[in-house]
Amino acid sequence: MEKSSVNSYNDEISNGLRELKITGPGGEEHNGLHKIVEVLKGIRGKNKIHIIGNGGSSAIASHYAQDFTKCAGLRAINHNDAALLTMIGNDFAFEEIFSKAVELYGDEDDVLIAISSSGNSKNILNAVSAAKKLGMKTITLSGFKEDN
């Protein structure tokens, strides 16, 4: 890769991070990175980070889990094991593959990071609802539209 391509890519990533918007449950905006760091710093003891995503977002979830564990020393798991997903999909429904995993492995004060390009995937939305019912904190990373 040429140096100008690398610089262009770095500029694009930097601009994206500067423009990151976080909205709370009431629609209030927060400084994105600071809010995420604040939530993750609150993880203590036996609490865990659960990370979910479909397709390419599943690969990102897997990568995040490894980085949080290795680099930050946090207990992080991704729920994209093929056997788990196909068992839940077969015995319950595809729309429940992540919500059932959250119900099985989640605890109060754990954190769920849900990654969805569209922000409309039913299985992701169901998992966020399940996490909130358990008293977990949720971080959703979605894109493409400002209202998701």
C-alpha positions as CSV (number, residue, x, y, z in Angstrom):
1,M,0.0,0.0,0.0
2,E,1.4,3.4,-0.9
3,K,2.1,5.9,1.8
4,S,-0.6,8.3,0.5
5,S,-3.2,5.4,0.7
6,V,-2.2,4.7,4.2
7,N,-2.5,8.4,5.1
8,S,-5.9,8.6,3.5
9,Y,-7.1,5.6,5.3
10,N,-5.8,6.9,8.7
11,D,-7.5,10.3,8.0
12,E,-10.8,8.5,7.2
13,I,-10.6,6.5,10.4
14,S,-9.7,9.6,12.5
15,N,-12.6,11.6,11.0
16,G,-15.0,8.8,11.7
17,L,-14.0,8.6,15.3
18,R,-14.3,12.4,15.7
19,E,-17.8,12.2,14.3
20,L,-18.9,9.3,16.5
21,K,-22.2,10.0,18.2
22,I,-23.6,8.1,21.1
23,T,-27.2,8.6,22.0
24,G,-28.7,7.5,25.4
25,P,-32.1,5.9,25.9
26,G,-33.8,9.3,25.9
27,G,-32.0,10.4,22.7
28,E,-29.4,12.6,24.5
29,E,-26.1,12.7,22.8
30,H,-22.8,11.9,24.6
31,N,-19.2,12.0,23.5
32,G,-18.9,8.6,21.9
33,L,-15.5,7.3,22.9
34,H,-15.6,8.7,26.4
35,K,-19.0,7.1,27.1
36,I,-17.9,3.7,25.8
37,V,-14.7,3.9,27.9
38,E,-16.7,4.9,30.9
39,V,-19.0,1.9,30.6
40,L,-16.1,-0.5,30.0
41,K,-14.2,0.8,33.0
42,G,-17.2,-0.1,35.1
43,I,-16.6,-3.8,34.5
44,R,-15.5,-5.4,37.8
45,G,-14.9,-8.8,39.2
46,K,-16.8,-11.6,37.5
47,N,-18.7,-9.3,35.0
48,K,-18.2,-9.9,31.3
49,I,-18.4,-8.2,28.0
50,H,-20.7,-10.1,25.5
51,I,-20.3,-9.2,21.9
52,I,-22.6,-10.1,19.0
53,G,-23.0,-9.5,15.3
54,N,-24.2,-11.0,12.1
55,G,-21.9,-11.8,9.1
56,G,-18.9,-9.4,8.9
57,S,-20.0,-7.9,12.2
58,S,-19.6,-11.4,13.8
59,A,-16.0,-11.4,12.7
60,I,-15.6,-7.9,14.3
61,A,-17.2,-9.3,17.5
62,S,-14.8,-12.1,17.6
63,H,-11.8,-9.8,17.1
64,Y,-13.1,-7.4,19.8
65,A,-13.5,-10.2,22.3
66,Q,-9.9,-11.3,21.8
67,D,-8.6,-7.7,22.1
68,F,-10.6,-7.0,25.2
69,T,-9.3,-10.2,26.8
70,K,-5.7,-9.9,25.7
71,C,-5.0,-6.2,25.8
72,A,-7.4,-5.0,28.5
73,G,-7.6,-8.0,30.7
74,L,-11.4,-8.0,30.6
75,R,-13.6,-11.1,30.5
76,A,-15.0,-10.9,27.0
77,I,-16.9,-13.5,24.9
78,N,-18.5,-13.4,21.6
79,H,-21.7,-15.5,20.9
80,N,-20.9,-16.7,17.4
81,D,-20.0,-20.4,18.1
82,A,-21.6,-22.4,15.2
83,A,-22.9,-25.1,17.4
84,L,-24.5,-22.7,19.9
85,L,-26.1,-20.6,17.1
86,T,-27.4,-23.6,15.2
87,M,-28.8,-25.2,18.3
88,I,-30.7,-22.1,19.3
89,G,-31.8,-21.4,15.7
90,N,-33.1,-25.0,15.4
91,D,-34.7,-25.4,18.8
92,F,-36.1,-21.8,19.1
93,A,-35.8,-19.4,16.2
94,F,-33.1,-17.5,14.3
95,E,-34.5,-14.3,15.7
96,E,-33.5,-15.6,19.2
97,I,-29.9,-16.8,18.5
98,F,-28.4,-14.0,20.5
99,S,-31.1,-13.3,23.0
100,K,-31.0,-16.9,24.2
101,A,-27.2,-16.8,24.4
102,V,-27.5,-13.6,26.5
103,E,-30.1,-15.2,28.7
104,L,-27.9,-18.3,29.2
105,Y,-24.6,-16.5,29.8
106,G,-25.4,-13.0,30.9
107,D,-25.5,-11.5,34.4
108,E,-26.6,-8.3,35.9
109,D,-24.0,-5.5,35.3
110,D,-22.4,-7.4,32.4
111,V,-22.0,-5.4,29.2
112,L,-23.5,-6.3,25.8
113,I,-21.8,-4.8,22.7
114,A,-24.2,-5.4,19.7
115,I,-22.8,-4.7,16.2
116,S,-25.2,-4.2,13.3
117,S,-24.6,-2.4,10.1
118,S,-28.3,-1.7,9.5
119,G,-29.4,-1.5,13.1
120,N,-32.5,-3.4,12.2
121,S,-31.6,-7.1,12.6
122,K,-34.3,-8.7,14.7
123,N,-31.9,-11.1,16.4
124,I,-29.7,-8.2,17.5
125,L,-32.6,-6.1,18.7
126,N,-34.0,-9.1,20.7
127,A,-30.6,-9.6,22.4
128,V,-30.5,-5.9,23.4
129,S,-33.9,-6.3,24.9
130,A,-32.9,-9.5,26.8
131,A,-29.7,-7.8,28.1
132,K,-31.7,-4.9,29.4
133,K,-34.1,-7.2,31.2
134,L,-31.1,-8.9,32.9
135,G,-29.8,-5.5,34.1
136,M,-26.9,-5.5,31.6
137,K,-25.5,-2.3,30.1
138,T,-25.7,-2.1,26.3
139,I,-23.6,-0.5,23.7
140,T,-24.9,-0.7,20.1
141,L,-22.6,0.0,17.2
142,S,-24.7,0.6,14.1
143,G,-24.3,2.6,11.0
144,F,-25.5,3.7,7.6
145,K,-28.4,5.8,9.0
146,E,-28.4,8.5,11.7
147,D,-31.6,7.2,13.3
148,N,-30.4,3.7,14.2
